[in-house]
Amino acid sequence: MSVLQELFDNRQKKALLMPYITGGYPSLHGCGHVLDAFIEGGADMIELGVPFSDPLADGPVVQASAQQALDEGVTPDDVLELASRYSSRLPVVLLVYYNCIFAYGQDRFAAAAAGAGVNGLIVPDLPVDEASEFIEACRACGVDAILLVAPTSTGERIEMIAAQASGFIYCVSVAGVTGARTSLSDRLPEFLERVRAGTDVPLAVGFGVSTPEQAAAVARYADGVIIGSKLISIVRDAGEIDIAARAVKTFLSQVNEVLIK
Amino acid sequence: MSIPARFGPYGGRYVPETVIPALDELTAAYESLRDDSAFRSRLDDLLKNFVGRPTPLYFTERLSASLGGPRIYLKREDLCHTGAHKINNTIGQLLLAKQMGKTRVIAETGAGQHGVATAAAAALFGIPCAIYMGEKDIGRQELNVVRMKLLGAEVIPVSSGSRTLKDAMNDAIRDWVTNVENTYYVIGSVAGPAPYPAIVRELQSVIGREAHAQIQEAEGRLPTELIACVGGGSNAMGLFAPFLDNEDIRLTGVEAGGEGLDTGKHGASIERGQRGVLHGSLSYVLQDAYGQILEAHSISAGLDYPGVGPEHSFLHDQGRVRYDSVTDAEALSAFTMLSETEGIIPALESAHAIAYLVKHIDRFTGEDLIIVNLSGRGDKDVYQAARALELL
């Protein structure tokens, strides 16, 4: 069984805490401090983004972080190296746009990810219909291809996704791009029930979760809570990396508290 | 009848799951409406009476004489309502949006021609419209920004990335992902995720169908070569489509050579790009070794794009269409030449196709019969040209 699925199945919390940071943001060195703060703040899994020039699933906050990382010269190899330094401490999944994988070579990228100890790959612009070769490449290396479902996904599509899913399913909380939102969609519970009915694979919810209250609400229906834009804006607003890391740890500790049974 | 999602290996739907159901819905709606007689007759009526079709196929007596070789015809898409071929597509897509019950439309635009054409069609159908446009393009295509606003559209400036067409398309896709339930996304080229490349190709192929009939009426024979500029590639695809099966006819697509292919400042995705995924489809893309998309460069905002429609990539690999490029300077010189010899100010985009012909005139003989797609008029470009030519 997948390491990730086992992590979900054996959890002692209502839901796993899954923080996201763009790899190499605010710098390669600074990103390491943020990842340390993730671990100190109670993270159960690390989600690391590979910066891409045209991240069309991302809102302005994540976009700007990717651009800053690219301006710093951060490459996919740098992010893989960063992942390899943390994968012995916590499970790591990468969020990477398809063109970065395509340019690297699907087999080669999956192998490099496995070599870095990465447990799963999330590709936000690769729907299940286009993913068969990618899923093959991941399976061959023992890495989970994490598929996404959206509130707009039909029953038929949820079935297609569930049939191919491993590790966990990334449930996009609302139709939209990444970014903190003041409230969660009223339709989230119904959406998650619809997905749950079709699969035994754990469900993690992302896009828009930015407060402990929202995390608690999500944890009532989901197995994992993904927080990204909120953490990036904490780092951005803190300025200095030491202050940023402390603020990230404090925030995650607050979220973690509501996720512990 | 079903429409293709791929052209050889190219095309596909590399977009977030959120919009996949909407692409399925669009495919189903288009496949049922394209053969629907009421839809067809409404579209034909609008193309005739609103757009002003058929557009003339015009013989350039002075240009042909001055170049001294082939007989050169211009397909006068510049005479379409709003000034470019773009409206052939937007009228069709707005009709589709209306039939699908969508209450808002969005579009991306580079030179502003697609934005203006979308805004005009949206006004015609009474549907609210938002146009994404890069800040750099807003600066160099001010006239079209004003036209869009006069037509009732909201123009949303895009400040990310290279602040041009590529980034406008990113933001349009982000808007669509967010508002997909009520919003129709009017893509302006034969690019984007399936089914857009196939839909836009079909809606634009009216250009080639007319030209096919008109040239035979004028000359009693088919042309020997067709030439069109290629950014995303919709005017080229529209002209070429009805001629693809006739291998005797040479087809030439002209990309933006910018400041020269070796300077790195150009928009020649086919000549200098690699296979990759941009804006939802697999095609040739200007990118670095890690798959980061590079900035394109062209004097013409409409060709300033690091990707190209997937069918063009396929036709390139097949060798069916030959792709070449001309530089900013060559395009500018053709812009002036056509203005002075024929009294027609072409769009800087279309001037690339003329420039190719001028540059390679030695390849042609008196037996050659050429159609150049004059995809748009140059009013939008006069200030930029004036600055470049130091006329002001």
Interface residues (C-beta under 8 A of the other chain):
Chain A: F52 S53 D54 L56 A57 G59 P60 Q63 Q67 L70 T75 P76 Y97 Y98 N99 C100 I101 F102 A103 Y104 P124 D125 L126 P127 V128 D129 E130 L147 L148 V149 A150 P151 T152 S153 T154 R157 I161 V172 A175 G176 V177
Chain B: G12 R13 Y14 V15 P16 E17 T18 V19 I20 P21 A22 S160 G161 K166 D167 N170 I173 R174 V177 T178 N179 V180 E181 Q274 R275 G276 V277 L278 H279 G280 L282 V285 Q287 A289 Y290 G291 Q292 I293
